[in-house]
Amino acid sequence: MVGLFGYVVPGAGHFAARIKNNEKAFTQVTGEKLFYGTLNVKVDVLIPIKEHFRMRGSEIEEPLYDFLFEVCKVNGVWAYRVKPLNLLSARGGHGDNVIELVSSQKIPDVNAGAKVQVMFFR
């Protein structure tokens, strides 16, 4: 396992709408109903995503993107790191120093500035 600490930073809210508007597709790919939105965690170490599975953007009318998922834990809560991947530029998301996390439950005590631990299964 690989563990690291980071700090919660505000997001733009785009992923909350994406999950809400495509709940069935996200539930199908993850096997669980996700909490709307992502938890964005800024880390000091660049850590590229290790893809465990993906959702094709064409399934949710975003044909230029795929969404990569990596299973992890945030403060002991099961979650997924999710990274949008632009199929034309191979870029997307906030970069590898801001980790976007989704979970089926609201992760407690994670206001902006809060220190969190993220554990990856590598």
BELGIBEL-V24274 format. One record per pair of residues at least 24 apart in sequence whose ideal C-beta (glycine too) atoms are under 7 Angstrom apart, sorted by the first residue. I is the first residue (numbers start at 1). J is the second residue. Records with the same first field share a line. If there is no record, write none. Layout:
I: J, J
This chain:
1: 119, 120, 121, 122
2: 120, 122
3: 117, 119
4: 43, 45, 47, 118
5: 115, 116, 117
6: 41, 42, 43, 99, 116, 118
7: 41, 42, 113, 114, 115
8: 39, 40, 41, 110, 111, 112, 113, 114, 116
9: 40, 42, 98, 112
10: 112
11: 38, 40
13: 37
15: 100
22: 60
25: 55, 59, 60
29: 53, 55
30: 80
32: 104
33: 104
34: 102, 103, 104
35: 102, 103, 104, 105, 106
38: 82, 100, 101, 102
39: 74, 101, 107, 110
40: 94, 98, 100
41: 98, 99, 101, 116, 118
42: 97, 98
43: 97, 99
46: 96, 97
47: 96
48: 96
49: 81, 83
50: 122
64: 88
65: 92
70: 120
71: 121
72: 118, 119, 120
73: 119
74: 101, 103, 107, 116, 118
75: 107, 116, 117
77: 103, 105, 107
78: 103
79: 103
